[in-house]
């Protein structure tokens, strides 16, 4: 699910710098939906990596996501001021390729199944 949603939007983001206003709107909505669909799967995956710390992991993920979004917006704004908005569009077109790092995620099939004490 993580691979499909993150890398599935890569071709759409690659088209964004070359689209007119109408298609930019359509592509932006599709990219947003695709990336947003990965977030619950990533969050559950992280919660399974650290069992018993559901609240901590959720807080870290939401805090990290909002914090990095703010920092990224500031950096891209600075780049847009120094160059052009088209250059920023071209940079953002390649950002979903960072999703290739998902290949380094640990495999959940190799972990032993933990049964909580409440279930027993």
C-alpha positions in Angstrom: 0.0 0.0 0.0 2.8 2.4 0.9 4.7 1.7 -2.3 1.6 2.1 -4.5 0.3 5.3 -3.0 3.6 7.1 -2.8 5.2 6.0 -6.1 1.9 5.9 -7.9 1.7 9.7 -7.7 5.2 10.1 -9.2 4.1 10.2 -12.9 1.3 12.7 -11.9 3.8 15.0 -10.2 6.2 14.8 -13.1 3.4 16.3 -15.3 2.6 19.2 -13.0 5.2 21.7 -14.3 3.9 21.3 -17.8 0.2 21.4 -17.2 -2.1 24.4 -17.6 -4.2 25.8 -14.8 -7.1 23.3 -15.2 -4.9 20.2 -15.3 -2.7 21.5 -12.5 -5.8 21.6 -10.3 -6.9 18.1 -11.3 -3.4 16.7 -10.9 -2.9 18.4 -7.5 -6.2 16.8 -6.2 -5.2 13.4 -7.4 -1.7 13.7 -6.0 -3.1 14.9 -2.6 -5.5 12.0 -2.4 -2.8 9.5 -3.3 -0.3 10.8 -0.8 -3.0 11.1 1.9 -4.0 7.5 1.4 -0.6 6.3 2.4 -0.5 8.1 5.8 -2.8 5.7 7.7 -0.8 2.7 6.5 2.5 4.3 7.4 1.2 5.2 10.8 -0.1 1.7 11.6 3.2 0.2 10.3 5.1 2.5 12.7 2.8 1.6 15.6 3.4 -2.1 15.0 7.2 -1.5 15.0 6.9 0.0 18.6 4.1 -2.0 20.3 2.5 -0.5 23.4 3.4 3.1 22.4 0.5 3.9 20.1 0.0 7.4 21.4 3.7 8.3 21.3 4.1 7.1 17.7 0.9 9.0 16.6 2.1 12.2 18.3 5.5 11.9 16.8 4.2 11.3 13.3 1.7 14.1 13.3 4.2 16.5 14.9 6.9 15.5 12.5 4.6 15.8 9.5 3.4 19.3 10.4 6.9 20.5 11.4 8.5 19.2 8.2 5.7 20.7 6.1 6.3 24.1 7.7 10.0 23.9 7.2 9.6 22.7 3.6 7.2 25.5 2.8 9.7 28.1 4.1 12.6 26.5 2.1 10.6 26.3 -1.1 9.4 29.9 -0.6 13.0 31.1 -0.3 13.9 29.1 -3.4 10.9 30.6 -5.3 12.0 34.1 -4.3 15.5 33.5 -5.5 14.6 31.7 -8.8 11.1 31.2 -10.0 7.9 29.4 -9.1 8.4 27.1 -12.2 11.7 26.0 -10.7 10.0 25.1 -7.5 7.4 23.1 -9.4 10.2 21.2 -11.1 11.8 20.4 -7.7 8.5 19.3 -6.2 7.9 17.0 -9.2 10.7 14.8 -8.0 9.9 14.8 -4.3 7.7 11.6 -4.4 10.8 9.8 -5.6 11.9 9.9 -2.0 9.3 7.2 -1.5 11.9 4.8 -2.9 13.4 4.9 0.6 10.4 2.7 1.6 12.5 -0.2 0.3 14.6 0.1 3.4 11.6 -0.4 5.7 11.9 -3.6 7.8 9.8 -6.6 6.8 6.9 -7.3 9.2 6.8 -11.0 8.1 10.1 -11.6 10.0 8.8 -10.3 13.3 7.4 -12.8 15.8 3.7 -12.3 16.6 3.2 -10.7 20.0 -0.1 -11.4 21.8 -1.0 -8.8 24.4 -1.9 -9.8 27.9 -5.5 -8.6 27.5 -6.1 -11.1 24.7 -4.7 -14.1 26.7 
